[in-house]
């Protein structure tokens, strides 16, 4: 969409949205590799540069970080410890060059940090007092600062919307038990971590800078989702989204500019095991007895303890999701369940013609604790 509106687009860092690898080395010819690690001599015929990006500088995923792509080819090997400084340098150079060319640009910078492997550079090791993960977070903060400084130095700060966010809550792989023993709770007051249905797995930082448009120091309590980027950016550039696209995207531009609120009324999300939840206002309904993920109790353990098959929380009075109200608020459970069923049946949460889901969605599985989504 942004390319169609004159923007130069670049993706840097972690992709992890799937693409095919092809070994084009002289030894093996053109054998297609569906999975495995990207190494020098491989290319992809369906990577980011076929998905709207003019250029891609990054890696396949965290377990295949060493093979570094330049557009559609693996150009070099990069040690994981060197990845964050490399991405930071590429991003700042890109910003400087594009500003000099005076062409609008969109940069998607998916940092490798603080995801595993947790590998802070030597100059950051021991800085936080909270181990490697704390050091890696500090290095991440430095990287973001370098990007902001590059925007400022290029003289484009007032014309540039910068968003800093994440894709999920902190992972237990960060060593959360040890961090908590040291007094640091990565999920703050929220329950659970990455993978779980609880808010510790889903609430994320969302910080923006847009001088002259977004008031400095302002906050918003509006509920938004990363799917809302599409509609928001479309409104910024004056693009019309086709009815069959961005089916779950609501613009929050009014919230950014302080002139209104998003019309989003609910939010559907799920855990790593595919257990669904729906949020409306302060109410959050979760269609599983346990975490739906890696946290305790997992769903199987929750079943053994005869915990209720659903959870309902009032986040206004119980932000830590500790008091399950499903038995005392049956009408709320019924209403939210009906909303969730309606969204799934329509194949969208925005207004418009009903769409089709990619798979058959089973919200009310017979075998509790099992995956709720099965292919047609």
DATALIN-V350183 format. One record per residue. N is the residue number from 1. RES is the residue in one small letter. SS is DSSP state (helix for helix, strand for strand, loop for the rest). OMEGA is omega in whole degrees, 0 to 359 (999 if undefined). NEAR is the number of other ideal C-beta (glycine too) atoms within 8 Angstrom. Layout:
N_RES_SS_OMEGA_NEAR ; N_RES_SS_OMEGA_NEAR
This chain:
1_x_loop_181_11 ; 2_x_loop_175_11 ; 3_x_helix_180_10 ; 4_x_helix_180_6 ; 5_x_helix_171_10 ; 6_x_loop_180_6 ; 7_x_loop_168_11 ; 8_x_strand_189_11 ; 9_x_strand_180_14 ; 10_x_strand_172_14 ; 11_x_strand_179_13 ; 12_x_strand_176_14 ; 13_x_strand_187_12 ; 14_x_strand_176_12 ; 15_x_loop_173_14 ; 16_x_loop_173_7 ; 17_x_loop_176_4 ; 18_x_loop_167_3 ; 19_x_loop_181_10 ; 20_x_loop_176_9 ; 21_x_strand_175_14 ; 22_x_strand_176_12 ; 23_x_strand_182_12 ; 24_x_loop_178_8 ; 25_x_loop_182_8 ; 26_x_loop_184_2 ; 27_x_loop_187_4 ; 28_x_loop_177_6 ; 29_x_loop_186_7 ; 30_x_loop_179_7 ; 31_x_strand_179_7 ; 32_x_strand_179_8 ; 33_x_strand_185_10 ; 34_x_loop_182_6 ; 35_x_loop_181_4 ; 36_x_loop_185_7 ; 37_x_loop_176_8 ; 38_x_loop_179_12 ; 39_x_loop_179_9 ; 40_x_loop_184_8 ; 41_x_loop_178_7 ; 42_x_strand_174_15 ; 43_x_strand_175_9 ; 44_x_loop_177_12 ; 45_x_loop_185_8 ; 46_x_loop_180_7 ; 47_x_loop_185_13 ; 48_x_helix_182_11 ; 49_x_helix_172_10 ; 50_x_helix_182_7 ; 51_x_loop_175_7 ; 52_x_loop_181_7 ; 53_x_loop_177_11 ; 54_x_loop_180_7 ; 55_x_strand_179_9 ; 56_x_strand_176_15 ; 57_x_strand_184_13 ; 58_x_strand_187_13 ; 59_x_strand_187_16 ; 60_x_loop_177_12 ; 61_x_loop_190_9 ; 62_x_helix_179_10 ; 63_x_helix_176_5 ; 64_x_helix_187_11 ; 65_x_loop_190_14 ; 66_x_loop_179_11 ; 67_x_strand_187_14 ; 68_x_strand_182_13 ; 69_x_strand_163_16 ; 70_x_strand_187_7 ; 71_x_loop_185_9 ; 72_x_loop_185_10 ; 73_x_strand_173_8 ; 74_x_strand_189_12 ; 75_x_strand_184_7 ; 76_x_strand_172_6 ; 77_x_strand_179_8 ; 78_x_loop_178_11 ; 79_x_loop_181_7 ; 80_x_helix_182_10 ; 81_x_helix_181_8 ; 82_x_helix_188_9 ; 83_x_helix_183_13 ; 84_x_helix_176_13 ; 85_x_helix_180_9 ; 86_x_helix_180_10 ; 87_x_helix_179_16 ; 88_x_helix_178_12 ; 89_x_helix_179_8 ; 90_x_helix_182_10 ; 91_x_helix_182_14 ; 92_x_helix_178_12 ; 93_x_helix_179_8 ; 94_x_helix_181_12 ; 95_x_helix_180_15 ; 96_x_helix_182_11 ; 97_x_helix_183_8 ; 98_x_helix_178_10 ; 99_x_helix_179_10 ; 100_x_helix_180_7 ; 101_x_helix_179_7 ; 102_x_loop_175_4 ; 103_x_loop_176_8 ; 104_x_loop_181_8 ; 105_x_strand_173_11 ; 106_x_strand_179_9 ; 107_x_strand_173_10 ; 108_x_strand_184_9 ; 109_x_strand_182_9 ; 110_x_strand_184_10 ; 111_x_loop_175_10 ; 112_x_loop_182_13 ; 113_x_loop_357_10 ; 114_x_loop_175_8 ; 115_x_loop_173_7 ; 116_x_loop_0_7 ; 117_x_loop_183_6 ; 118_x_loop_191_10 ; 119_x_loop_177_9 ; 120_x_loop_177_12 ; 121_x_loop_186_11 ; 122_x_helix_184_5 ; 123_x_helix_179_4 ; 124_x_helix_183_12 ; 125_x_loop_180_9 ; 126_x_loop_185_6 ; 127_x_loop_190_9 ; 128_x_loop_187_9 ; 129_x_loop_180_5 ; 130_x_loop_178_9 ; 131_x_helix_185_9 ; 132_x_helix_183_9 ; 133_x_helix_177_12 ; 134_x_helix_178_13 ; 135_x_helix_181_15 ; 136_x_helix_176_14 ; 137_x_helix_178_11 ; 138_x_helix_178_12 ; 139_x_helix_176_13 ; 140_x_helix_178_12 ; 141_x_helix_176_8 ; 142_x_helix_182_10 ; 143_x_helix_178_14 ; 144_x_helix_178_9 ; 145_x_helix_178_8 ; 146_x_helix_179_11 ; 147_x_helix_179_14 ; 148_x_helix_179_10 ; 149_x_helix_179_9 ; 150_x_helix_177_12 ; 151_x_helix_180_12 ; 152_x_helix_182_8 ; 153_x_helix_180_7 ; 154_x_loop_178_10 ; 155_x_loop_184_6 ; 156_x_loop_186_9 ; 157_x_helix_183_9 ; 158_x_helix_181_6 ; 159_x_helix_186_4 ; 160_x_loop_173_8 ; 161_x_loop_178_9 ; 162_x_strand_178_10 ; 163_x_strand_174_7 ; 164_x_strand_182_8 ; 165_x_strand_182_9 ; 166_x_loop_181_6 ; 167_x_loop_178_5 ; 168_x_loop_179_9 ; 169_x_loop_181_17 ; 170_x_loop_180_10 ; 171_x_loop_173_12 ; 172_x_helix_177_12 ; 173_x_helix_176_6 ; 174_x_helix_185_12 ; 175_x_loop_188_9 ; 176_x_helix_179_12 ; 177_x_helix_179_7 ; 178_x_helix_178_8 ; 179_x_helix_180_15 ; 180_x_helix_177_9 ; 181_x_helix_178_6 ; 182_x_loop_177_7 ; 183_x_loop_180_5 ; 184_x_loop_181_8 ; 185_x_loop_187_8 ; 186_x_loop_177_10 ; 187_x_loop_180_13 ; 188_x_loop_184_5 ; 189_x_loop_184_6 ; 190_x_loop_182_13 ; 191_x_loop_173_11 ; 192_x_loop_179_15 ; 193_x_loop_178_15 ; 194_x_loop_180_12 ; 195_x_loop_186_15 ; 196_x_loop_178_17 ; 197_x_loop_182_15 ; 198_x_loop_189_13 ; 199_x_helix_175_13 ; 200_x_helix_178_14 ; 201_x_helix_189_15 ; 202_x_loop_179_10 ; 203_x_loop_186_7 ; 204_x_loop_173_9 ; 205_x_loop_176_6 ; 206_x_strand_187_8 ; 207_x_strand_181_7 ; 208_x_strand_171_10 ; 209_x_strand_179_9 ; 210_x_loop_186_10 ; 211_x_loop_179_8 ; 212_x_loop_180_4 ; 213_x_loop_176_7 ; 214_x_loop_184_12 ; 215_x_loop_180_5 ; 216_x_loop_178_5 ; 217_x_loop_182_4 ; 218_x_loop_179_7 ; 219_x_loop_176_4 ; 220_x_loop_177_6 ; 221_x_loop_181_4 ; 222_x_loop_177_9 ; 223_x_loop_177_8 ; 224_x_loop_179_10 ; 225_x_loop_180_9 ; 226_x_helix_175_6 ; 227_x_helix_183_8 ; 228_x_helix_177_14 ; 229_x_helix_187_8 ; 230_x_helix_182_12 ; 231_x_helix_180_12 ; 232_x_helix_180_13 ; 233_x_helix_177_11 ; 234_x_helix_179_14 ; 235_x_helix_180_10 ; 236_x_helix_185_8 ; 237_x_helix_179_10 ; 238_x_loop_180_6 ; 239_x_loop_175_10 ; 240_x_loop_181_4 ; 241_x_loop_176_11 ; 242_x_loop_185_5 ; 243_x_loop_183_6 ; 244_x_loop_181_7 ; 245_x_loop_176_7 ; 246_x_loop_187_10 ; 247_x_loop_181_11 ; 248_x_loop_184_9 ; 249_x_loop_178_13 ; 250_x_loop_180_10 ; 251_x_loop_173_11 ; 252_x_loop_180_13 ; 253_x_helix_179_9 ; 254_x_helix_178_11 ; 255_x_helix_179_12 ; 256_x_helix_186_11 ; 257_x_helix_179_8 ; 258_x_loop_183_8 ; 259_x_loop_180_4 ; 260_x_loop_182_4 ; 261_x_loop_176_8 ; 262_x_loop_179_12 ; 263_x_loop_176_5 ; 264_x_loop_180_13 ; 265_x_loop_178_4 ; 266_x_loop_182_10 ; 267_x_strand_178_9 ; 268_x_strand_175_12 ; 269_x_strand_180_9 ; 270_x_strand_183_10 ; 271_x_loop_182_14 ; 272_x_loop_177_9 ; 273_x_loop_175_10 ; 274_x_loop_177_10 ; 275_x_loop_188_13 ; 276_x_strand_172_13 ; 277_x_strand_174_13 ; 278_x_strand_180_15 ; 279_x_strand_174_12 ; 280_x_strand_183_9 ; 281_x_loop_179_4 ; 282_x_loop_183_7 ; 283_x_strand_175_12 ; 284_x_strand_179_12 ; 285_x_strand_181_15 ; 286_x_strand_185_14 ; 287_x_loop_175_13 ; 288_x_loop_183_18 ; 289_x_loop_183_13 ; 290_x_loop_185_15 ; 291_x_loop_186_17 ; 292_x_loop_183_15 ; 293_x_loop_184_14 ; 294_x_loop_185_10 ; 295_x_loop_179_16 ; 296_x_loop_358_6 ; 297_x_loop_171_11 ; 298_x_loop_187_12 ; 299_x_helix_180_15 ; 300_x_helix_179_8 ; 301_x_helix_178_10 ; 302_x_helix_177_14 ; 303_x_helix_180_12 ; 304_x_helix_178_6 ; 305_x_loop_180_7 ; 306_x_loop_174_4 ; 307_x_loop_181_9 ; 308_x_loop_182_8 ; 309_x_loop_177_7 ; 310_x_loop_177_11 ; 311_x_strand_178_12 ; 312_x_strand_181_15 ; 313_x_strand_172_12 ; 314_x_strand_186_10 ; 315_x_loop_178_12 ; 316_x_loop_181_6 ; 317_x_loop_186_5 ; 318_x_loop_184_10 ; 319_x_loop_180_8 ; 320_x_loop_177_7 ; 321_x_loop_182_13 ; 322_x_loop_186_5 ; 323_x_loop_182_6 ; 324_x_loop_184_8 ; 325_x_loop_186_10 ; 326_x_loop_182_11 ; 327_x_loop_182_7 ; 328_x_loop_180_5 ; 329_x_loop_184_9 ; 330_x_helix_180_8 ; 331_x_helix_177_6 ; 332_x_helix_177_11 ; 333_x_helix_181_12 ; 334_x_helix_182_8 ; 335_x_helix_181_8 ; 336_x_helix_177_13 ; 337_x_helix_179_12 ; 338_x_helix_177_8 ; 339_x_helix_181_11 ; 340_x_helix_178_14 ; 341_x_helix_181_9 ; 342_x_helix_179_8 ; 343_x_helix_180_12 ; 344_x_helix_181_11 ; 345_x_helix_180_7 ; 346_x_helix_182_9 ; 347_x_loop_180_9 ; 348_x_loop_175_10 ; 349_x_loop_174_9 ; 350_x_loop_177_9 ; 351_x_loop_179_2 ; 352_x_loop_179_9 ; 353_x_loop_179_5 ; 354_x_loop_178_8 ; 355_x_loop_180_10 ; 356_x_loop_175_5 ; 357_x_loop_181_8 ; 358_x_loop_180_3 ; 359_x_loop_173_8 ; 360_x_strand_184_8 ; 361_x_strand_179_8 ; 362_x_loop_181_8 ; 363_x_loop_186_11 ; 364_x_loop_185_5 ; 365_x_loop_180_9 ; 366_x_loop_181_4 ; 367_x_loop_184_5 ; 368_x_loop_179_10 ; 369_x_loop_180_11 ; 370_x_loop_180_6 ; 371_x_loop_184_7 ; 372_x_loop_184_12 ; 373_x_strand_178_8 ; 374_x_strand_181_7 ; 375_x_loop_175_4 ; 376_x_loop_999_4
